[in-house]
Amino acid sequence: MILERILCCECTPGKIFKNNTTFKVHLNSKKHLNWVSKNEIKNYKKTSVDYENNIFNYKLKLKRKEEEYNKLNKLYEKKKILINFYIKKIIILIIFLNIKYSLNNR
């Protein structure tokens, strides 16, 4: 099996370089360096937009979670008040029952 190495560059599609030397010379050419610069700017803009979108989405998720937390916290406070109300009523009932049965046993 014979493997053949093909040297090509995306800045000049379809062009195949004959050897490493010509390829290295091409990598230092103005055309290639301009293409690299433009490509880096495109990638930077693309990634910065992606990051901005991610940040926006995370802010939305955070806002929803905060709203959900506030709703649950209000519900918790209502239930806490209700439980305290019933606990007080039960304690009062226990006290009355103790008094009643302590008076009946005399």
Contact map, one row per residue, 1 for C-alpha under 8 A:
1110000000000000000000000000000000000000000000000000000000000000000000000000000000000000000000000000000000
1111000000000000000000000000000000000000000000000000000000000000000000000000000000000000000000000000000000
1111100000000000000000000000000000000000000000000000000000000000000000000000000000000000000000000000000000
0111110000000000000000000000000000000000000000000000000000000000000000000000000000000000000000000000000000
0011111000000000000000000000000000000000000000000000000000000000000000000000000000000000000000000000000000
0001111100000001100000000000000000000000000000000000000000000000000000000000000000000000000000000000000000
0000111110000001111100100000000000000000000000000000000000000000000000000000000000000000000000000000000000
0000011111011111100000100000000000000000000000000000000000000000000000000000000000000000000000000000000000
0000001111111011000000000000000000000000000000000000000000000000000000000000000000000000000000000000000000
0000000111111000000000000000000000000000000000000000000000000000000000000000000000000000000000000000000000
0000000011111000000000000000001100100000000000000000000000000000000000000000000000000000000000000000000000
0000000111111110000000000000000000000000000000000000000000000000000000000000000000000000000000000000000000
0000000111111110000000000000000000000000000000000000000000000000000000000000000000000000000000000000000000
0000000100011111000000000000000000000000000000000000000000000000000000000000000000000000000000000000000000
0000000110011111100000000000000000000000000000000000000000000000000000000000000000000000000000000000000000
0000011110000111110000000000000000000000000000000000000000000000000000000000000000000000000000000000000000
0000011100000011111101100000000000000000000000000000000000000000000000000000000000000000000000000000000000
0000001000000001111101100000000000000000000000000000000000000000000000000000000000000000000000000000000000
0000001000000000111111100000000000000000000000000000000000000000000000000000000000000000000000000000000000
0000001000000000111111110000000000000000000000000000000000000000000000000000000000000000000000000000000000
0000000000000000001111111000000000000000000000000000000000000000000000000000000000000000000000000000000000
0000000000000000111111111100000000000000000000000000000000000000000000000000000000000000000000000000000000
0000001100000000111111111110000000000000000000000000000000000000000000000000000000000000000000000000000000
0000000000000000000111111111000000000000000000000000000000000000000000000000000000000000000000000000000000
0000000000000000000011111111100000000000000000000000000000000000000000000000000000000000000000000000000000
0000000000000000000001111111100100000000000000000000000000000000000000000000000000000000000000000000000000
0000000000000000000000111111100110000000000000000000000000000000000000000000000000000000000000000000000000
0000000000000000000000011111110110000000000000000000000000000000000000000000000000000000000000000000000000
0000000000000000000000001111111110000000000000000000000000000000000000000000000000000000000000000000000000
0000000000000000000000000001111111000000000000000000000000000000000000000000000000000000000000000000000000
0000000000100000000000000000111111100000000000000000000000000000000000000000000000000000000000000000000000
0000000000100000000000000111111111110000000000000000000000000000000000000000000000000000000000000000000000
0000000000000000000000000011111111111000000000000000000000000000000000000000000000000000000000000000000000
0000000000000000000000000000011111111100000000000000000000000000000000000000000000000000000000000000000000
0000000000100000000000000000001111111110000000000000000000000000000000000000000000000000000000000000000000
0000000000000000000000000000000111111111000000000000000000000000000000000000000000000000000000000000000000
0000000000000000000000000000000011111111100000000000000000000000000000000000000000000000000000000000000000
0000000000000000000000000000000001111111110000000000000000000000000000000000000000000000000000000000000000
0000000000000000000000000000000000111111111000000000000000000000000000000000000000000000000000000000000000
0000000000000000000000000000000000011111111100000000000000000000000000000000000000000000000000000000000000
0000000000000000000000000000000000001111111110000000000000000000000000000000000000000000000000000000000000
0000000000000000000000000000000000000111111111000000000000000000000000000000000000000000000000000000000000
0000000000000000000000000000000000000011111111100000000000000000000000000000000000000000000000000000000000
0000000000000000000000000000000000000001111111110000000000000000000000000000000000000000000000000000000000
0000000000000000000000000000000000000000111111111000000000000000000000000000000000000000000000000000000000
0000000000000000000000000000000000000000011111111100000000000000000000000000000000000000000000000000000000
0000000000000000000000000000000000000000001111111110000000000000000000000000000000000000000000000000000000
0000000000000000000000000000000000000000000111111111000000000000000000000000000000000000000000000000000000
0000000000000000000000000000000000000000000011111111100000000000000000000000000000000000000000000000000000
0000000000000000000000000000000000000000000001111111110000000000000000000000000000000000000000000000000000
0000000000000000000000000000000000000000000000111111111000000000000000000000000000000000000000000000000000
0000000000000000000000000000000000000000000000011111111100000000000000000000000000000000000000000000000000
0000000000000000000000000000000000000000000000001111111110000000000000000000000000000000000000000000000000
0000000000000000000000000000000000000000000000000111111111000000000000000000000000000000000000000000000000
0000000000000000000000000000000000000000000000000011111111100000000000000000000000000000000000000000000000
0000000000000000000000000000000000000000000000000001111111110000000000000000000000000000000000000000000000
0000000000000000000000000000000000000000000000000000111111111000000000000000000000000000000000000000000000
0000000000000000000000000000000000000000000000000000011111111100000000000000000000000000000000000000000000
0000000000000000000000000000000000000000000000000000001111111110000000000000000000000000000000000000000000
0000000000000000000000000000000000000000000000000000000111111111000000000000000000000000000000000000000000
0000000000000000000000000000000000000000000000000000000011111111100000000000000000000000000000000000000000
0000000000000000000000000000000000000000000000000000000001111111110000000000000000000000000000000000000000
0000000000000000000000000000000000000000000000000000000000111111111000000000000000000000000000000000000000
0000000000000000000000000000000000000000000000000000000000011111111100000000000000000000000000000000000000
0000000000000000000000000000000000000000000000000000000000001111111110000000000000000000000000000000000000
0000000000000000000000000000000000000000000000000000000000000111111111000000000000000000000000000000000000
0000000000000000000000000000000000000000000000000000000000000011111111100000000000000000000000000000000000
0000000000000000000000000000000000000000000000000000000000000001111111110000000000000000000000000000000000
0000000000000000000000000000000000000000000000000000000000000000111111111000000000000000000000000000000000
0000000000000000000000000000000000000000000000000000000000000000011111111100000000000000000000000000000000
0000000000000000000000000000000000000000000000000000000000000000001111111110000000000000000000000000000000
0000000000000000000000000000000000000000000000000000000000000000000111111111000000000000000000000000000000
0000000000000000000000000000000000000000000000000000000000000000000011111111100000000000000000000000000000
0000000000000000000000000000000000000000000000000000000000000000000001111111110000000000000000000000000000
0000000000000000000000000000000000000000000000000000000000000000000000111111111000000000000000000000000000
0000000000000000000000000000000000000000000000000000000000000000000000011111111100000000000000000000000000
0000000000000000000000000000000000000000000000000000000000000000000000001111111110000000000000000000000000
0000000000000000000000000000000000000000000000000000000000000000000000000111111111000000000000000000000000
0000000000000000000000000000000000000000000000000000000000000000000000000011111111100000000000000000000000
0000000000000000000000000000000000000000000000000000000000000000000000000001111111110000000000000000000000
0000000000000000000000000000000000000000000000000000000000000000000000000000111111111000000000000000000000
0000000000000000000000000000000000000000000000000000000000000000000000000000011111111100000000000000000000
0000000000000000000000000000000000000000000000000000000000000000000000000000001111111110000000000000000000
0000000000000000000000000000000000000000000000000000000000000000000000000000000111111111000000000000000000
0000000000000000000000000000000000000000000000000000000000000000000000000000000011111111100000000000000000
0000000000000000000000000000000000000000000000000000000000000000000000000000000001111111110000000000000000
0000000000000000000000000000000000000000000000000000000000000000000000000000000000111111111000000000000000
0000000000000000000000000000000000000000000000000000000000000000000000000000000000011111111100000000000000
0000000000000000000000000000000000000000000000000000000000000000000000000000000000001111111110000000000000
0000000000000000000000000000000000000000000000000000000000000000000000000000000000000111111111000000000000
0000000000000000000000000000000000000000000000000000000000000000000000000000000000000011111111100000000000
0000000000000000000000000000000000000000000000000000000000000000000000000000000000000001111111110000000000
0000000000000000000000000000000000000000000000000000000000000000000000000000000000000000111111111000000000
0000000000000000000000000000000000000000000000000000000000000000000000000000000000000000011111111100000000
0000000000000000000000000000000000000000000000000000000000000000000000000000000000000000001111111110000000
0000000000000000000000000000000000000000000000000000000000000000000000000000000000000000000111111111000000
0000000000000000000000000000000000000000000000000000000000000000000000000000000000000000000011111111100000
0000000000000000000000000000000000000000000000000000000000000000000000000000000000000000000001111111110000
0000000000000000000000000000000000000000000000000000000000000000000000000000000000000000000000111111111000
0000000000000000000000000000000000000000000000000000000000000000000000000000000000000000000000011111111100
0000000000000000000000000000000000000000000000000000000000000000000000000000000000000000000000001111111110
0000000000000000000000000000000000000000000000000000000000000000000000000000000000000000000000000111111111
0000000000000000000000000000000000000000000000000000000000000000000000000000000000000000000000000011111111
0000000000000000000000000000000000000000000000000000000000000000000000000000000000000000000000000001111111
0000000000000000000000000000000000000000000000000000000000000000000000000000000000000000000000000000111111
0000000000000000000000000000000000000000000000000000000000000000000000000000000000000000000000000000011111
